[in-house]
């Protein structure tokens, strides 16, 4: 009896009020990304748009750092895996090595050509954004886009980044200064938490709509406390 009672109590404790075991609940997909400890919000829709409109890696670096709400400077690595596939990685180059190292990645964008006039991109979160996966987003040749992407629709296109590009460590201070100027010129886009960290200001959700504004449309739920990643 001494052994059986605790076991029975433990079994009862695993039930929710409806009498169904917690582990039997179906997996639930949320409309925003959740992470263990999000350092700063990141709008995934705007991140994809920044990639679509960038004229090259340096322009993408600028756009991403203006979008990112944290204190770290985000470096960019661009590599053409083959004639149809390109990988873009955003990371925090903490030791200014100019290379993506373990634990530094924030996100990766995979771009694939699907025909002569269309492509698709997918974004995956890492580190504090682990658990985020966007669906594949279609890109058509007639859409507005910067030269970094539009070149791939030019007849006779040859991949430009077989020799990978990575933000050089010497450029980090320039990116930080440029971002500081951008934040000073656009104070309404940023706010400070009680801890003093700078965050992007969330967008307003229209009355009656579900979910959150900004990049919450493509998020999925992962283990951990829910954190909004709106702009």
Legacy VTK file of the C-alpha trace (Angstrom):
# vtk DataFile Version 3.0
C-alpha trace
ASCII
DATASET POLYDATA
POINTS 231 float
0.000 0.000 0.000
2.835 2.390 0.793
4.220 1.902 -2.728
0.941 1.751 -4.595
-0.580 4.990 -3.271
2.146 7.387 -4.545
2.078 5.664 -7.941
-1.686 6.088 -8.133
-1.429 9.740 -7.120
1.223 10.343 -9.759
-1.007 8.811 -12.399
-3.902 11.017 -11.328
-1.670 14.104 -11.420
-0.931 13.538 -15.094
-4.582 14.036 -15.991
-6.074 17.374 -16.910
-9.575 18.384 -15.682
-11.199 16.700 -18.677
-9.583 13.411 -17.723
-7.303 13.282 -20.766
-3.590 12.808 -20.260
-1.521 15.873 -21.185
0.636 13.857 -23.571
-2.449 12.895 -25.546
-3.182 16.476 -26.559
-2.675 17.006 -30.322
0.246 19.147 -31.473
-0.809 22.761 -31.860
0.453 25.168 -34.519
0.579 28.808 -33.448
0.599 31.969 -35.562
3.751 33.318 -33.940
7.143 31.844 -33.170
7.947 30.792 -29.618
11.433 30.337 -28.209
13.174 29.485 -24.977
14.682 32.971 -24.554
14.244 35.423 -27.408
16.925 38.110 -27.207
15.176 40.554 -29.539
12.111 40.550 -31.792
12.563 39.791 -35.468
9.846 40.341 -38.064
10.057 37.389 -40.425
7.881 38.931 -43.134
10.132 42.004 -43.246
13.220 39.814 -43.241
12.016 38.028 -46.367
11.139 41.384 -47.934
14.628 42.706 -47.138
16.147 39.742 -48.977
13.823 40.228 -51.966
14.680 43.933 -52.297
18.425 43.820 -51.581
20.804 44.821 -54.364
23.590 42.689 -52.908
25.050 41.315 -49.670
26.112 44.730 -48.344
22.654 46.170 -48.989
21.121 43.119 -47.274
23.402 43.658 -44.261
22.147 47.216 -43.946
18.500 46.229 -44.276
18.746 43.387 -41.758
20.500 45.502 -39.142
17.914 48.257 -39.477
15.233 45.605 -38.975
16.864 43.751 -36.079
15.919 45.105 -32.650
18.857 43.763 -30.627
22.177 45.299 -29.671
24.340 42.861 -31.647
25.372 43.561 -35.234
24.099 40.906 -37.631
26.573 39.594 -40.208
25.523 37.943 -43.476
26.940 34.905 -45.275
25.830 34.208 -48.868
26.722 31.023 -50.729
25.424 29.504 -53.969
25.154 25.793 -53.254
24.534 24.973 -56.917
23.026 26.562 -60.053
19.562 26.689 -58.478
20.099 26.956 -54.729
21.391 29.813 -52.595
21.787 29.914 -48.806
21.809 33.202 -46.875
22.754 33.015 -43.196
22.384 35.761 -40.599
24.677 35.416 -37.610
26.386 37.332 -34.807
30.136 37.317 -35.497
31.177 37.634 -31.868
34.896 37.102 -32.471
34.988 39.034 -35.798
36.375 35.940 -37.524
34.332 36.492 -40.680
32.982 32.930 -40.490
29.745 31.357 -39.268
30.603 29.388 -36.143
28.610 27.067 -33.927
26.014 28.887 -31.861
26.222 32.164 -33.824
23.409 31.634 -36.357
20.151 33.595 -36.028
18.424 32.607 -39.279
18.975 31.012 -42.671
17.140 31.762 -45.922
17.125 29.056 -48.585
16.321 30.171 -52.141
15.628 27.672 -54.896
14.838 28.241 -58.573
11.786 26.200 -59.544
11.627 27.282 -63.208
13.065 29.917 -65.538
10.610 32.465 -64.176
9.911 31.439 -60.585
11.669 30.611 -57.341
10.814 29.890 -53.723
12.376 30.894 -50.420
12.108 29.444 -46.934
13.392 30.906 -43.657
14.501 28.927 -40.595
15.345 30.339 -37.175
18.317 29.318 -35.035
19.606 30.043 -31.547
17.030 32.212 -29.749
14.709 31.749 -32.746
15.016 27.954 -32.946
11.694 26.349 -33.790
10.669 28.898 -36.425
10.121 27.588 -39.960
8.318 29.531 -42.640
6.486 27.812 -45.476
8.029 28.078 -48.929
7.191 31.525 -50.322
6.855 31.820 -54.084
8.812 34.452 -56.026
7.901 35.260 -59.643
10.123 37.036 -62.148
7.608 39.866 -62.583
7.640 40.832 -58.896
9.433 43.878 -57.543
12.849 42.762 -56.312
16.421 43.958 -55.989
19.270 42.921 -58.245
20.480 40.271 -55.796
17.453 38.161 -56.714
16.420 39.544 -60.103
19.708 38.491 -61.696
18.740 34.838 -61.360
15.944 35.374 -63.907
18.296 36.802 -66.555
18.971 34.358 -69.435
22.376 32.773 -69.063
22.492 33.493 -65.324
25.529 32.105 -63.541
25.652 31.889 -59.732
27.635 34.805 -58.315
28.512 33.426 -54.892
30.164 30.102 -55.575
32.956 31.795 -53.667
30.909 32.566 -50.538
30.523 36.128 -49.305
30.707 36.803 -45.567
30.530 40.175 -43.813
34.148 41.101 -43.033
34.939 41.896 -39.410
36.201 45.324 -40.463
32.684 46.239 -41.632
30.938 45.630 -38.293
31.632 49.109 -36.900
30.265 50.698 -40.100
27.075 48.658 -39.806
26.689 49.608 -36.148
27.100 53.321 -36.920
24.629 53.123 -39.786
22.074 51.364 -37.622
22.490 53.924 -34.833
21.792 56.715 -37.330
18.738 54.846 -38.624
17.339 54.360 -35.117
17.932 58.006 -34.256
16.041 59.048 -37.394
13.175 56.589 -36.753
12.584 56.645 -32.989
8.930 55.645 -33.297
9.959 52.204 -34.595
11.847 51.335 -31.434
11.161 51.241 -27.712
13.121 50.292 -24.611
12.193 47.635 -22.112
12.696 48.070 -18.381
16.051 46.336 -18.722
17.187 49.040 -21.159
17.357 46.786 -24.221
16.147 48.245 -27.498
13.291 46.399 -29.190
11.203 46.855 -32.293
7.789 48.317 -31.562
5.007 45.771 -32.265
2.632 46.589 -35.085
-1.016 47.243 -34.317
-3.340 44.314 -34.943
-6.545 45.320 -36.768
-9.705 44.983 -34.691
-11.263 41.570 -35.083
-8.178 39.937 -36.650
-6.469 36.891 -35.200
-2.822 36.478 -34.340
-0.297 39.304 -34.198
0.990 41.902 -36.622
4.370 41.877 -38.313
5.949 38.508 -38.958
3.641 36.402 -36.848
1.917 34.883 -39.838
4.339 32.058 -40.483
5.472 31.099 -36.971
5.124 27.671 -35.466
5.115 26.710 -31.830
8.222 25.249 -30.223
8.993 24.269 -26.657
9.319 27.284 -24.370
7.598 30.487 -23.363
5.741 32.353 -26.100
7.460 35.505 -27.321
6.056 37.782 -30.014
8.346 38.503 -32.934
6.363 41.379 -34.439
8.009 44.443 -35.977
LINES 1 232
231 0 1 2 3 4 5 6 7 8 9 10 11 12 13 14 15 16 17 18 19 20 21 22 23 24 25 26 27 28 29 30 31 32 33 34 35 36 37 38 39 40 41 42 43 44 45 46 47 48 49 50 51 52 53 54 55 56 57 58 59 60 61 62 63 64 65 66 67 68 69 70 71 72 73 74 75 76 77 78 79 80 81 82 83 84 85 86 87 88 89 90 91 92 93 94 95 96 97 98 99 100 101 102 103 104 105 106 107 108 109 110 111 112 113 114 115 116 117 118 119 120 121 122 123 124 125 126 127 128 129 130 131 132 133 134 135 136 137 138 139 140 141 142 143 144 145 146 147 148 149 150 151 152 153 154 155 156 157 158 159 160 161 162 163 164 165 166 167 168 169 170 171 172 173 174 175 176 177 178 179 180 181 182 183 184 185 186 187 188 189 190 191 192 193 194 195 196 197 198 199 200 201 202 203 204 205 206 207 208 209 210 211 212 213 214 215 216 217 218 219 220 221 222 223 224 225 226 227 228 229 230
